[in-house]
Amino acid sequence: MLPPIADRFVAGETADGAVEHVRSLAADGIGGIVNHLGEHHETPEAAAADADAYLTLVERLADADVTPHPAISIKPSQVGLGVDEDCFRRNLDRVVDAAADAGVFVWLDMEDHGTTDATIDAYEALSRTHPGGVGVCLQANLRRTPDDVARLADTDGAIRLVKGAYDEPADLAHRDRAAVDAAYRDLLRRLFADCTVGVAVATHDEALIELAADLGARHDRAFEFQMLMGVREGRQRELAATHRVAQYVPYGSAWAAYFYRRVRERRENLAFAVRAVLSSLRS
């Protein structure tokens, strides 16, 4: 059972909890991007099992029949990239085919730099076979990302731009916060001005949110803000009054590692966790 301290950031351990959370978001005009927690599977059986879990999730989200339409987000190492690329593509194709039939959009999460080429190759292929049905995450901290944006500029899908959370080598990634922010700004300008691919602005940084809103208006481009469950949810609702907004909604039994990453990332998340612990001790 999911402890109360984690349920701000994770929508339970089952698909039922995730679907109910997506319903609650829809009432506020916010879309849900559901992630079944898990990664780094090293056997075909484990990868296939998580692909099967996504097939069930796709069915449940389609049955929910909510607007904005929900999406799913998949980590490549979860569905077989840690086994081999054939296993990854086979499982991913199964899920994307089912999602396309159900009208559910599929995002490919990005992991460490060693997975970048395989993830982008898979997205590029799927954007041709399932136009308008897939998106890929790119990380502003990686030095290669401007070239990846140029490569994917006119694909029939979408790019989710994040700052990047992995501890990458300095020769491959910007490690200074100011440099990462500058790279994010430059990439945003390029995405809005020079690319036809869809754009998702995945950040909680207010300065970047304001820049994206300005760029969207200036270039008359539709785009989507994306934020995490449990982080700046009031701001998400404010933005949803005037923009497309989607929330990343994780669920599953592998919640602990995800929860602790969220707590470490932001000071206010740590403060929330401490208050929750103290409250549980008093009760």
C-alpha positions, 0 to 999 in steps of 0.5 A, a space after each residue: 500500500 502506498 504510504 500517505 507521504 508519497 501519495 502527493 507525487 504518485 497516483 497509487 500502485 494500480 492502474 485504477 488509482 492512475 485512471 481516477 487521478 486522470 479523471 480528477 485532472 480532467 475536471 480542471 481541464 488538465 490532461 494526464 500523462 500516465 507512467 507505469 513506474 519501472 525501468 532497467 529491466 534486463 530480461 525479456 520476460 520482465 520487459 514484456 510484462 511491463 509492456 502488457 501492463 501498458 496495454 491494460 493501461 491503454 484500455 483503461 484510459 480509453 474506457 475513461 473517455 475523458 477530455 483532455 485525452 490522456 497519454 502514456 509515457 514509457 521508459 525505453 529501458 522498461 520495455 526492453 532496451 536493456 535487453 536488446 534493441 529488437 526486444 525494445 522495438 517489439 514491445 514498444 510497437 505493441 504498445 503504440 499500435 494499441 494506443 493508436 487504436 485507442 486514441 491514446 498518445 504515447 510519449 517516449 521518456 529519455 533516460 541517460 545519454 547511452 539510450 539517446 540514439 535508440 530512443 530517437 531512432 524509435 521515435 522517428 520511425 514511429 512518427 512515420 507509421 503513427 503520425 501525430 501519435 507519438 512524442 519524444 523527450 529531449 534534454 536541454 543539458 545534453 550538448 547534442 540536443 540542438 542537433 537532435 532538434 534539427 533532425 526532428 524539426 519536421 517530424 509528425 509528432 512532438 518534442 517534450 523539452 526538459 532540463 535533464 535529470 541525469 548526472 552526465 559527463 561534462 564533455 557530453 552535458 552542461 553541468 552548470 545550472 545557468 548553462 542548462 537554463 541558457 540552453 533550454 531558452 535557446 532550444 525553446 526559441 528554435 522549437 517555436 521559430 524554426 520547427 513544425 514538430 509539436 512542442 511540450 514545455 516541461 518545466 516548473 521554472 517560472 521564467 521559462 514558463 513565461 518565455 514559452 507563453 511569449 514565444 507561443 503568442 509571438 509565433 502563433 504556435 499551439 503548445 502544451 505545458 507539462 508538469 509533475 504530479 505534486 509539484 506546483 499544482 496550483 500553477 498548473 490549474 492557473 495555466 490551464 485557464 489559458 493554455 494546454 496543460 498536462 500532468 505527468 502521473 506515475 503509478 505502480 509498485 516501484 514508487 519508492 525510487 521515484 518518490 525519493 527523486 522528487 524529494 531530492 529535486 526541490 527544497 519545497 518537496 523535501 519540506 512537504 515530506 518532512 511535514 508529512 512525517 511529523 504529521 504521521 508521528 503526531 497521529 
